[in-house]
Amino acid sequence: MIQSIVEGFLNAYFEHARRTNQLRRPGKIPIEMLDESIPESEGWFGWKPIPSQVTDSELNLLETVIGLKYPPPYRQLLKAVHYMEIDFGPVRFEPHPVGTWQDRLKKLYKAYCPKRILGTGLIPFGSEGMWDAGLICFDSKHTDGDGDCPVVCWNHEFVGKEKEVFPLFSSSLRMFKCLTVAGRSDSNFAYFHAESDIDADSEQGMENTHDDLAAKQEIMREFLGLDPEGAGGVARKYWTQYVDPK
C-alpha cells in the first residue's frame, strides 16, 4: 500500500510539473538528470527524474547518524526516484539529486538549531512556502504502530514560543495522499486572490475569479477530507487561511 501511494504521489506531481513547465531550474544539475529536450533559457536547465540508487543500508546509516527513524513512506520516496524539485508551494521537499543527496540531507540536518530540531525528534525534509516560516519535519517522537508519524513545521521566527512547532498532517502517508490531490491541479489550490485584486470594471475577470475560487474550494474539500485528524483537523486553520471550502 505504501509503495502504491508514494508512486501515485510522484506520478501526479511530475505530470503536473510537465504540464506547467516546471522541470527546469538554475545551477548545476547531475549529468544523468539533465533533460536536453527542454531548451536552456537564461541559465535555467531542464531536468528529469530518474530511478533512485538509494539503498536501505545508506538510509540505515543516516538514521544512525541522526539517531532517529525515518517514517516508512519517506524511505519509499527516497528509494523510488531522484528529483531536483518537488514543490507544492506550502510544502517544498529538499532536492534529492543522484550522487549528492546524502550531503544535502546532512547539511539540512545541521541548519538552524539542530538541538531544537533533531534534538527534539524532528527530522527536516523540506521547507514551508506559505509564509517562508522554516523547516517541514517528521515528528518522529510520536510514531504510530506502523512507524509513521505526524508532519509539522518548525517556525524559526517563534523559537522558544508556543508557535515554534505547528501541525500540517497527521502522518506522512496522509501527506502523500493529500498532496496527490494537489498535484492534479495546475493552480496552487491553497492560495486565492480576493475580488479586490481583480479589475472591478472587468465582468469577465470577476466571473473567472468566482469560478477559480469554486474549483479551489472543491479541491480543498477533498484535500482536507483525506486527513480529518491533521490537515482537516488541528491544521485546518493553516490550510484554509486563503481558501475556505466552508
N, C-alpha and C positions, 0 to 999 in steps of 0.2 A: 504493500500500500504506500509506504513512504516513497519508494522509487517512482511510482506512477504519479504521485502528487508533485514531486520535485520536477520530474520530466515535463509534466503539464505546465508547471510554472515557467520553466525555461522556454518551452515552445511558445507559450503566449507572449513572453517578453520579447524574444528575438523576432517573432513575426511582427509585433508592434514596432520594434526598432527598425526593421526593414521598411515597413510602411511609412514611417515618419523620418526616414533618412538619418537615423541616429547612430549608425555603425561607423562612426568616424570620430577621431579625436586628435589633438595636437600631441607633439612629443614622440618619444621613442616607443615603437611597437615591436615585439619579437617578430623576427622574420617569418616564423611559422604561422603567425596570426595576421600578417598583412593581407589585405584583400585588394589586389591590383585592379579588380573590376570596378572599384569605387575610385573615381578620379581624385587625386590630391588637390586641395584647394586652400591656398594661403596657410600652408603649414599643417593642415588637418589631413590625416591619412585614414583610409578605410581599413577596418579590421574585421575579422571573422572569429566566431567562437570555434574552438577545436576540442576534440575529446581530451579529457583530463588525463594527466600522467601521475596524478597523486595516488599514493598508496596508503593503506591503513597503517603501515609501520611509520610512515612520515607523520601522519596525524597523531598517532600514539605518542611519538616523540615530542611533538609540540604540546600535547596535553601534559606531558611530564614536565616540560619547561615552565608552563604557567600554573601547574598544579590544579587544573580544573578540567572538566569533561565537556566536550562539545555535544550538543543535542544531536541525535542520530540524523534528523533531516538535513542539518547543516553539513555533517560529514558527507551525506549523499550528494549535496550540491557541489562540494569541493572535489569529489571524486567523479563527477559527471562531466564537467566541462571547464575549460579555461576561458575567461572572458576579460575584456578590458573595462567593461562598464555594465552595470545593471542599476539603472536609476529610475525610480518611480516618483521622484520629487520629494515627498516626505521620507522615503526610505532609499538610501543610496548605499549599495553594497561596495565594500572595498574591492578594487580591481584584483583579479586573480590570474595574472599572466603566467604563461608557461616559463619555467626557469627561475623566476624571481618571486613567486608567490609566497614562499616561506619568509623571505626577508621583509616583504611588505607587511605580513601579519605581525612579525616580531617588532617592526617599527611602530605599527599601530598599537601594540600592547604596551609600548613604552611611552606613548604620547600622554599628554596631560598629567594626570595624577595616578600612577599605577597602584598606589596603596589604596586609593579611594575607589578604584575600578576593579582590577584583578584581586586586590586585597579584600574586597567585599563580595567576591564571587561573580562579578560582572565580566563577560567576555565580549569585547568590542568586535563587531564585524562590519561596521559601516558608519555612516553619518546621517544626521537628521537634516532634512532640507526644507521643511516648512518655515522654521524660524532660524535655521542655522544654529541650533541650540547646543549640539555636541555630538557625542558618540551614541550609536544604537548598539545595544548589547543583549546578550542572552543572560538571564538571571539564573545562573547555574546552582545557586543555593536553594532554589525552590523547584527541584525536578519532580516529575510525576513518575509513575511506575514504569513508564517506557523510556525514561531518561531524558524526556523532553522538558522544556522549561519556558517561562514567560519571556517575552521580548519587551525591553524597556529602553528609555532614553536617559542617558546621563547628561545632565544640563550643566555645562561649565560655568554658566552665569549665576548658578544658585548653590555653589559648593557650601556644604555645611548647613543648608536650609532645607525646609520640608520639600521644596520642589526640585531638589537636586536630582532625584530619580523619579520619572513618571512612566506609567504603563502605556504600551502600544498594542500588544497582542497577548492572549492567554498562553500561547505556545508557539514554537517556531513552525510547527506543522500547520496551525491555523493561519499563521502569517503567510505561508506559501499559498494556501488556499485562497485567502483574501486577495493577495497580490496577483493571482492568476486572473481573477475577475477584473482587476485594474488594468491588466495587460491587454484586455480585449477592447479597451477604449483608447482612441487616438488623442483624446484630450485628457488633461490632468483632472480627473473627476473630483479631487479634493479641493480644488480651487474654483472660485467663481467671481466674475466681475459684476459688481452691482449695477443696477439700472442707471445710477448716477454717473457711471463711467461710459455710458453709451450716448451717442449723439441724440438728444431729445427730439430733434427735428426729423429723425430717420425712423419712420414706422417700420420699415423692413429690419432695421437694426434692433429695434425693440422686440419685434416678433422673433427674430433669431435668438435673442438673449433669453426670452422665455422658453423657447424650445430647448436651448442648450441647458438651462437650469433643470428642466424636467428630465432630460436624459441623464444628467449627472445625479439627480436625486434617485433615479431608478437604479443606477449602478451602486450608489452609496447604500441603498436598502439591502441589496444583495451582499455587498461587502460586509456590512455590519452583521447581517444575519448569519454569516458563516462563522462568526466568533462572538456569540452573545455574551460570554463572560469577559472578554477582553476588549476588542475594538468596539463592539456593540454594547459593552457594559462599562467597566471602570475607565476605559479610554475613549468613550463616546464623545466627550466634550472636545477632545483634541481633534478627532477625525471629522466632526461636523461643524467646526468653527466657521467654515466658509460655505459649506453646502449641507443644509439640514434637510433630511428626507421627510421629517415630520410623520 
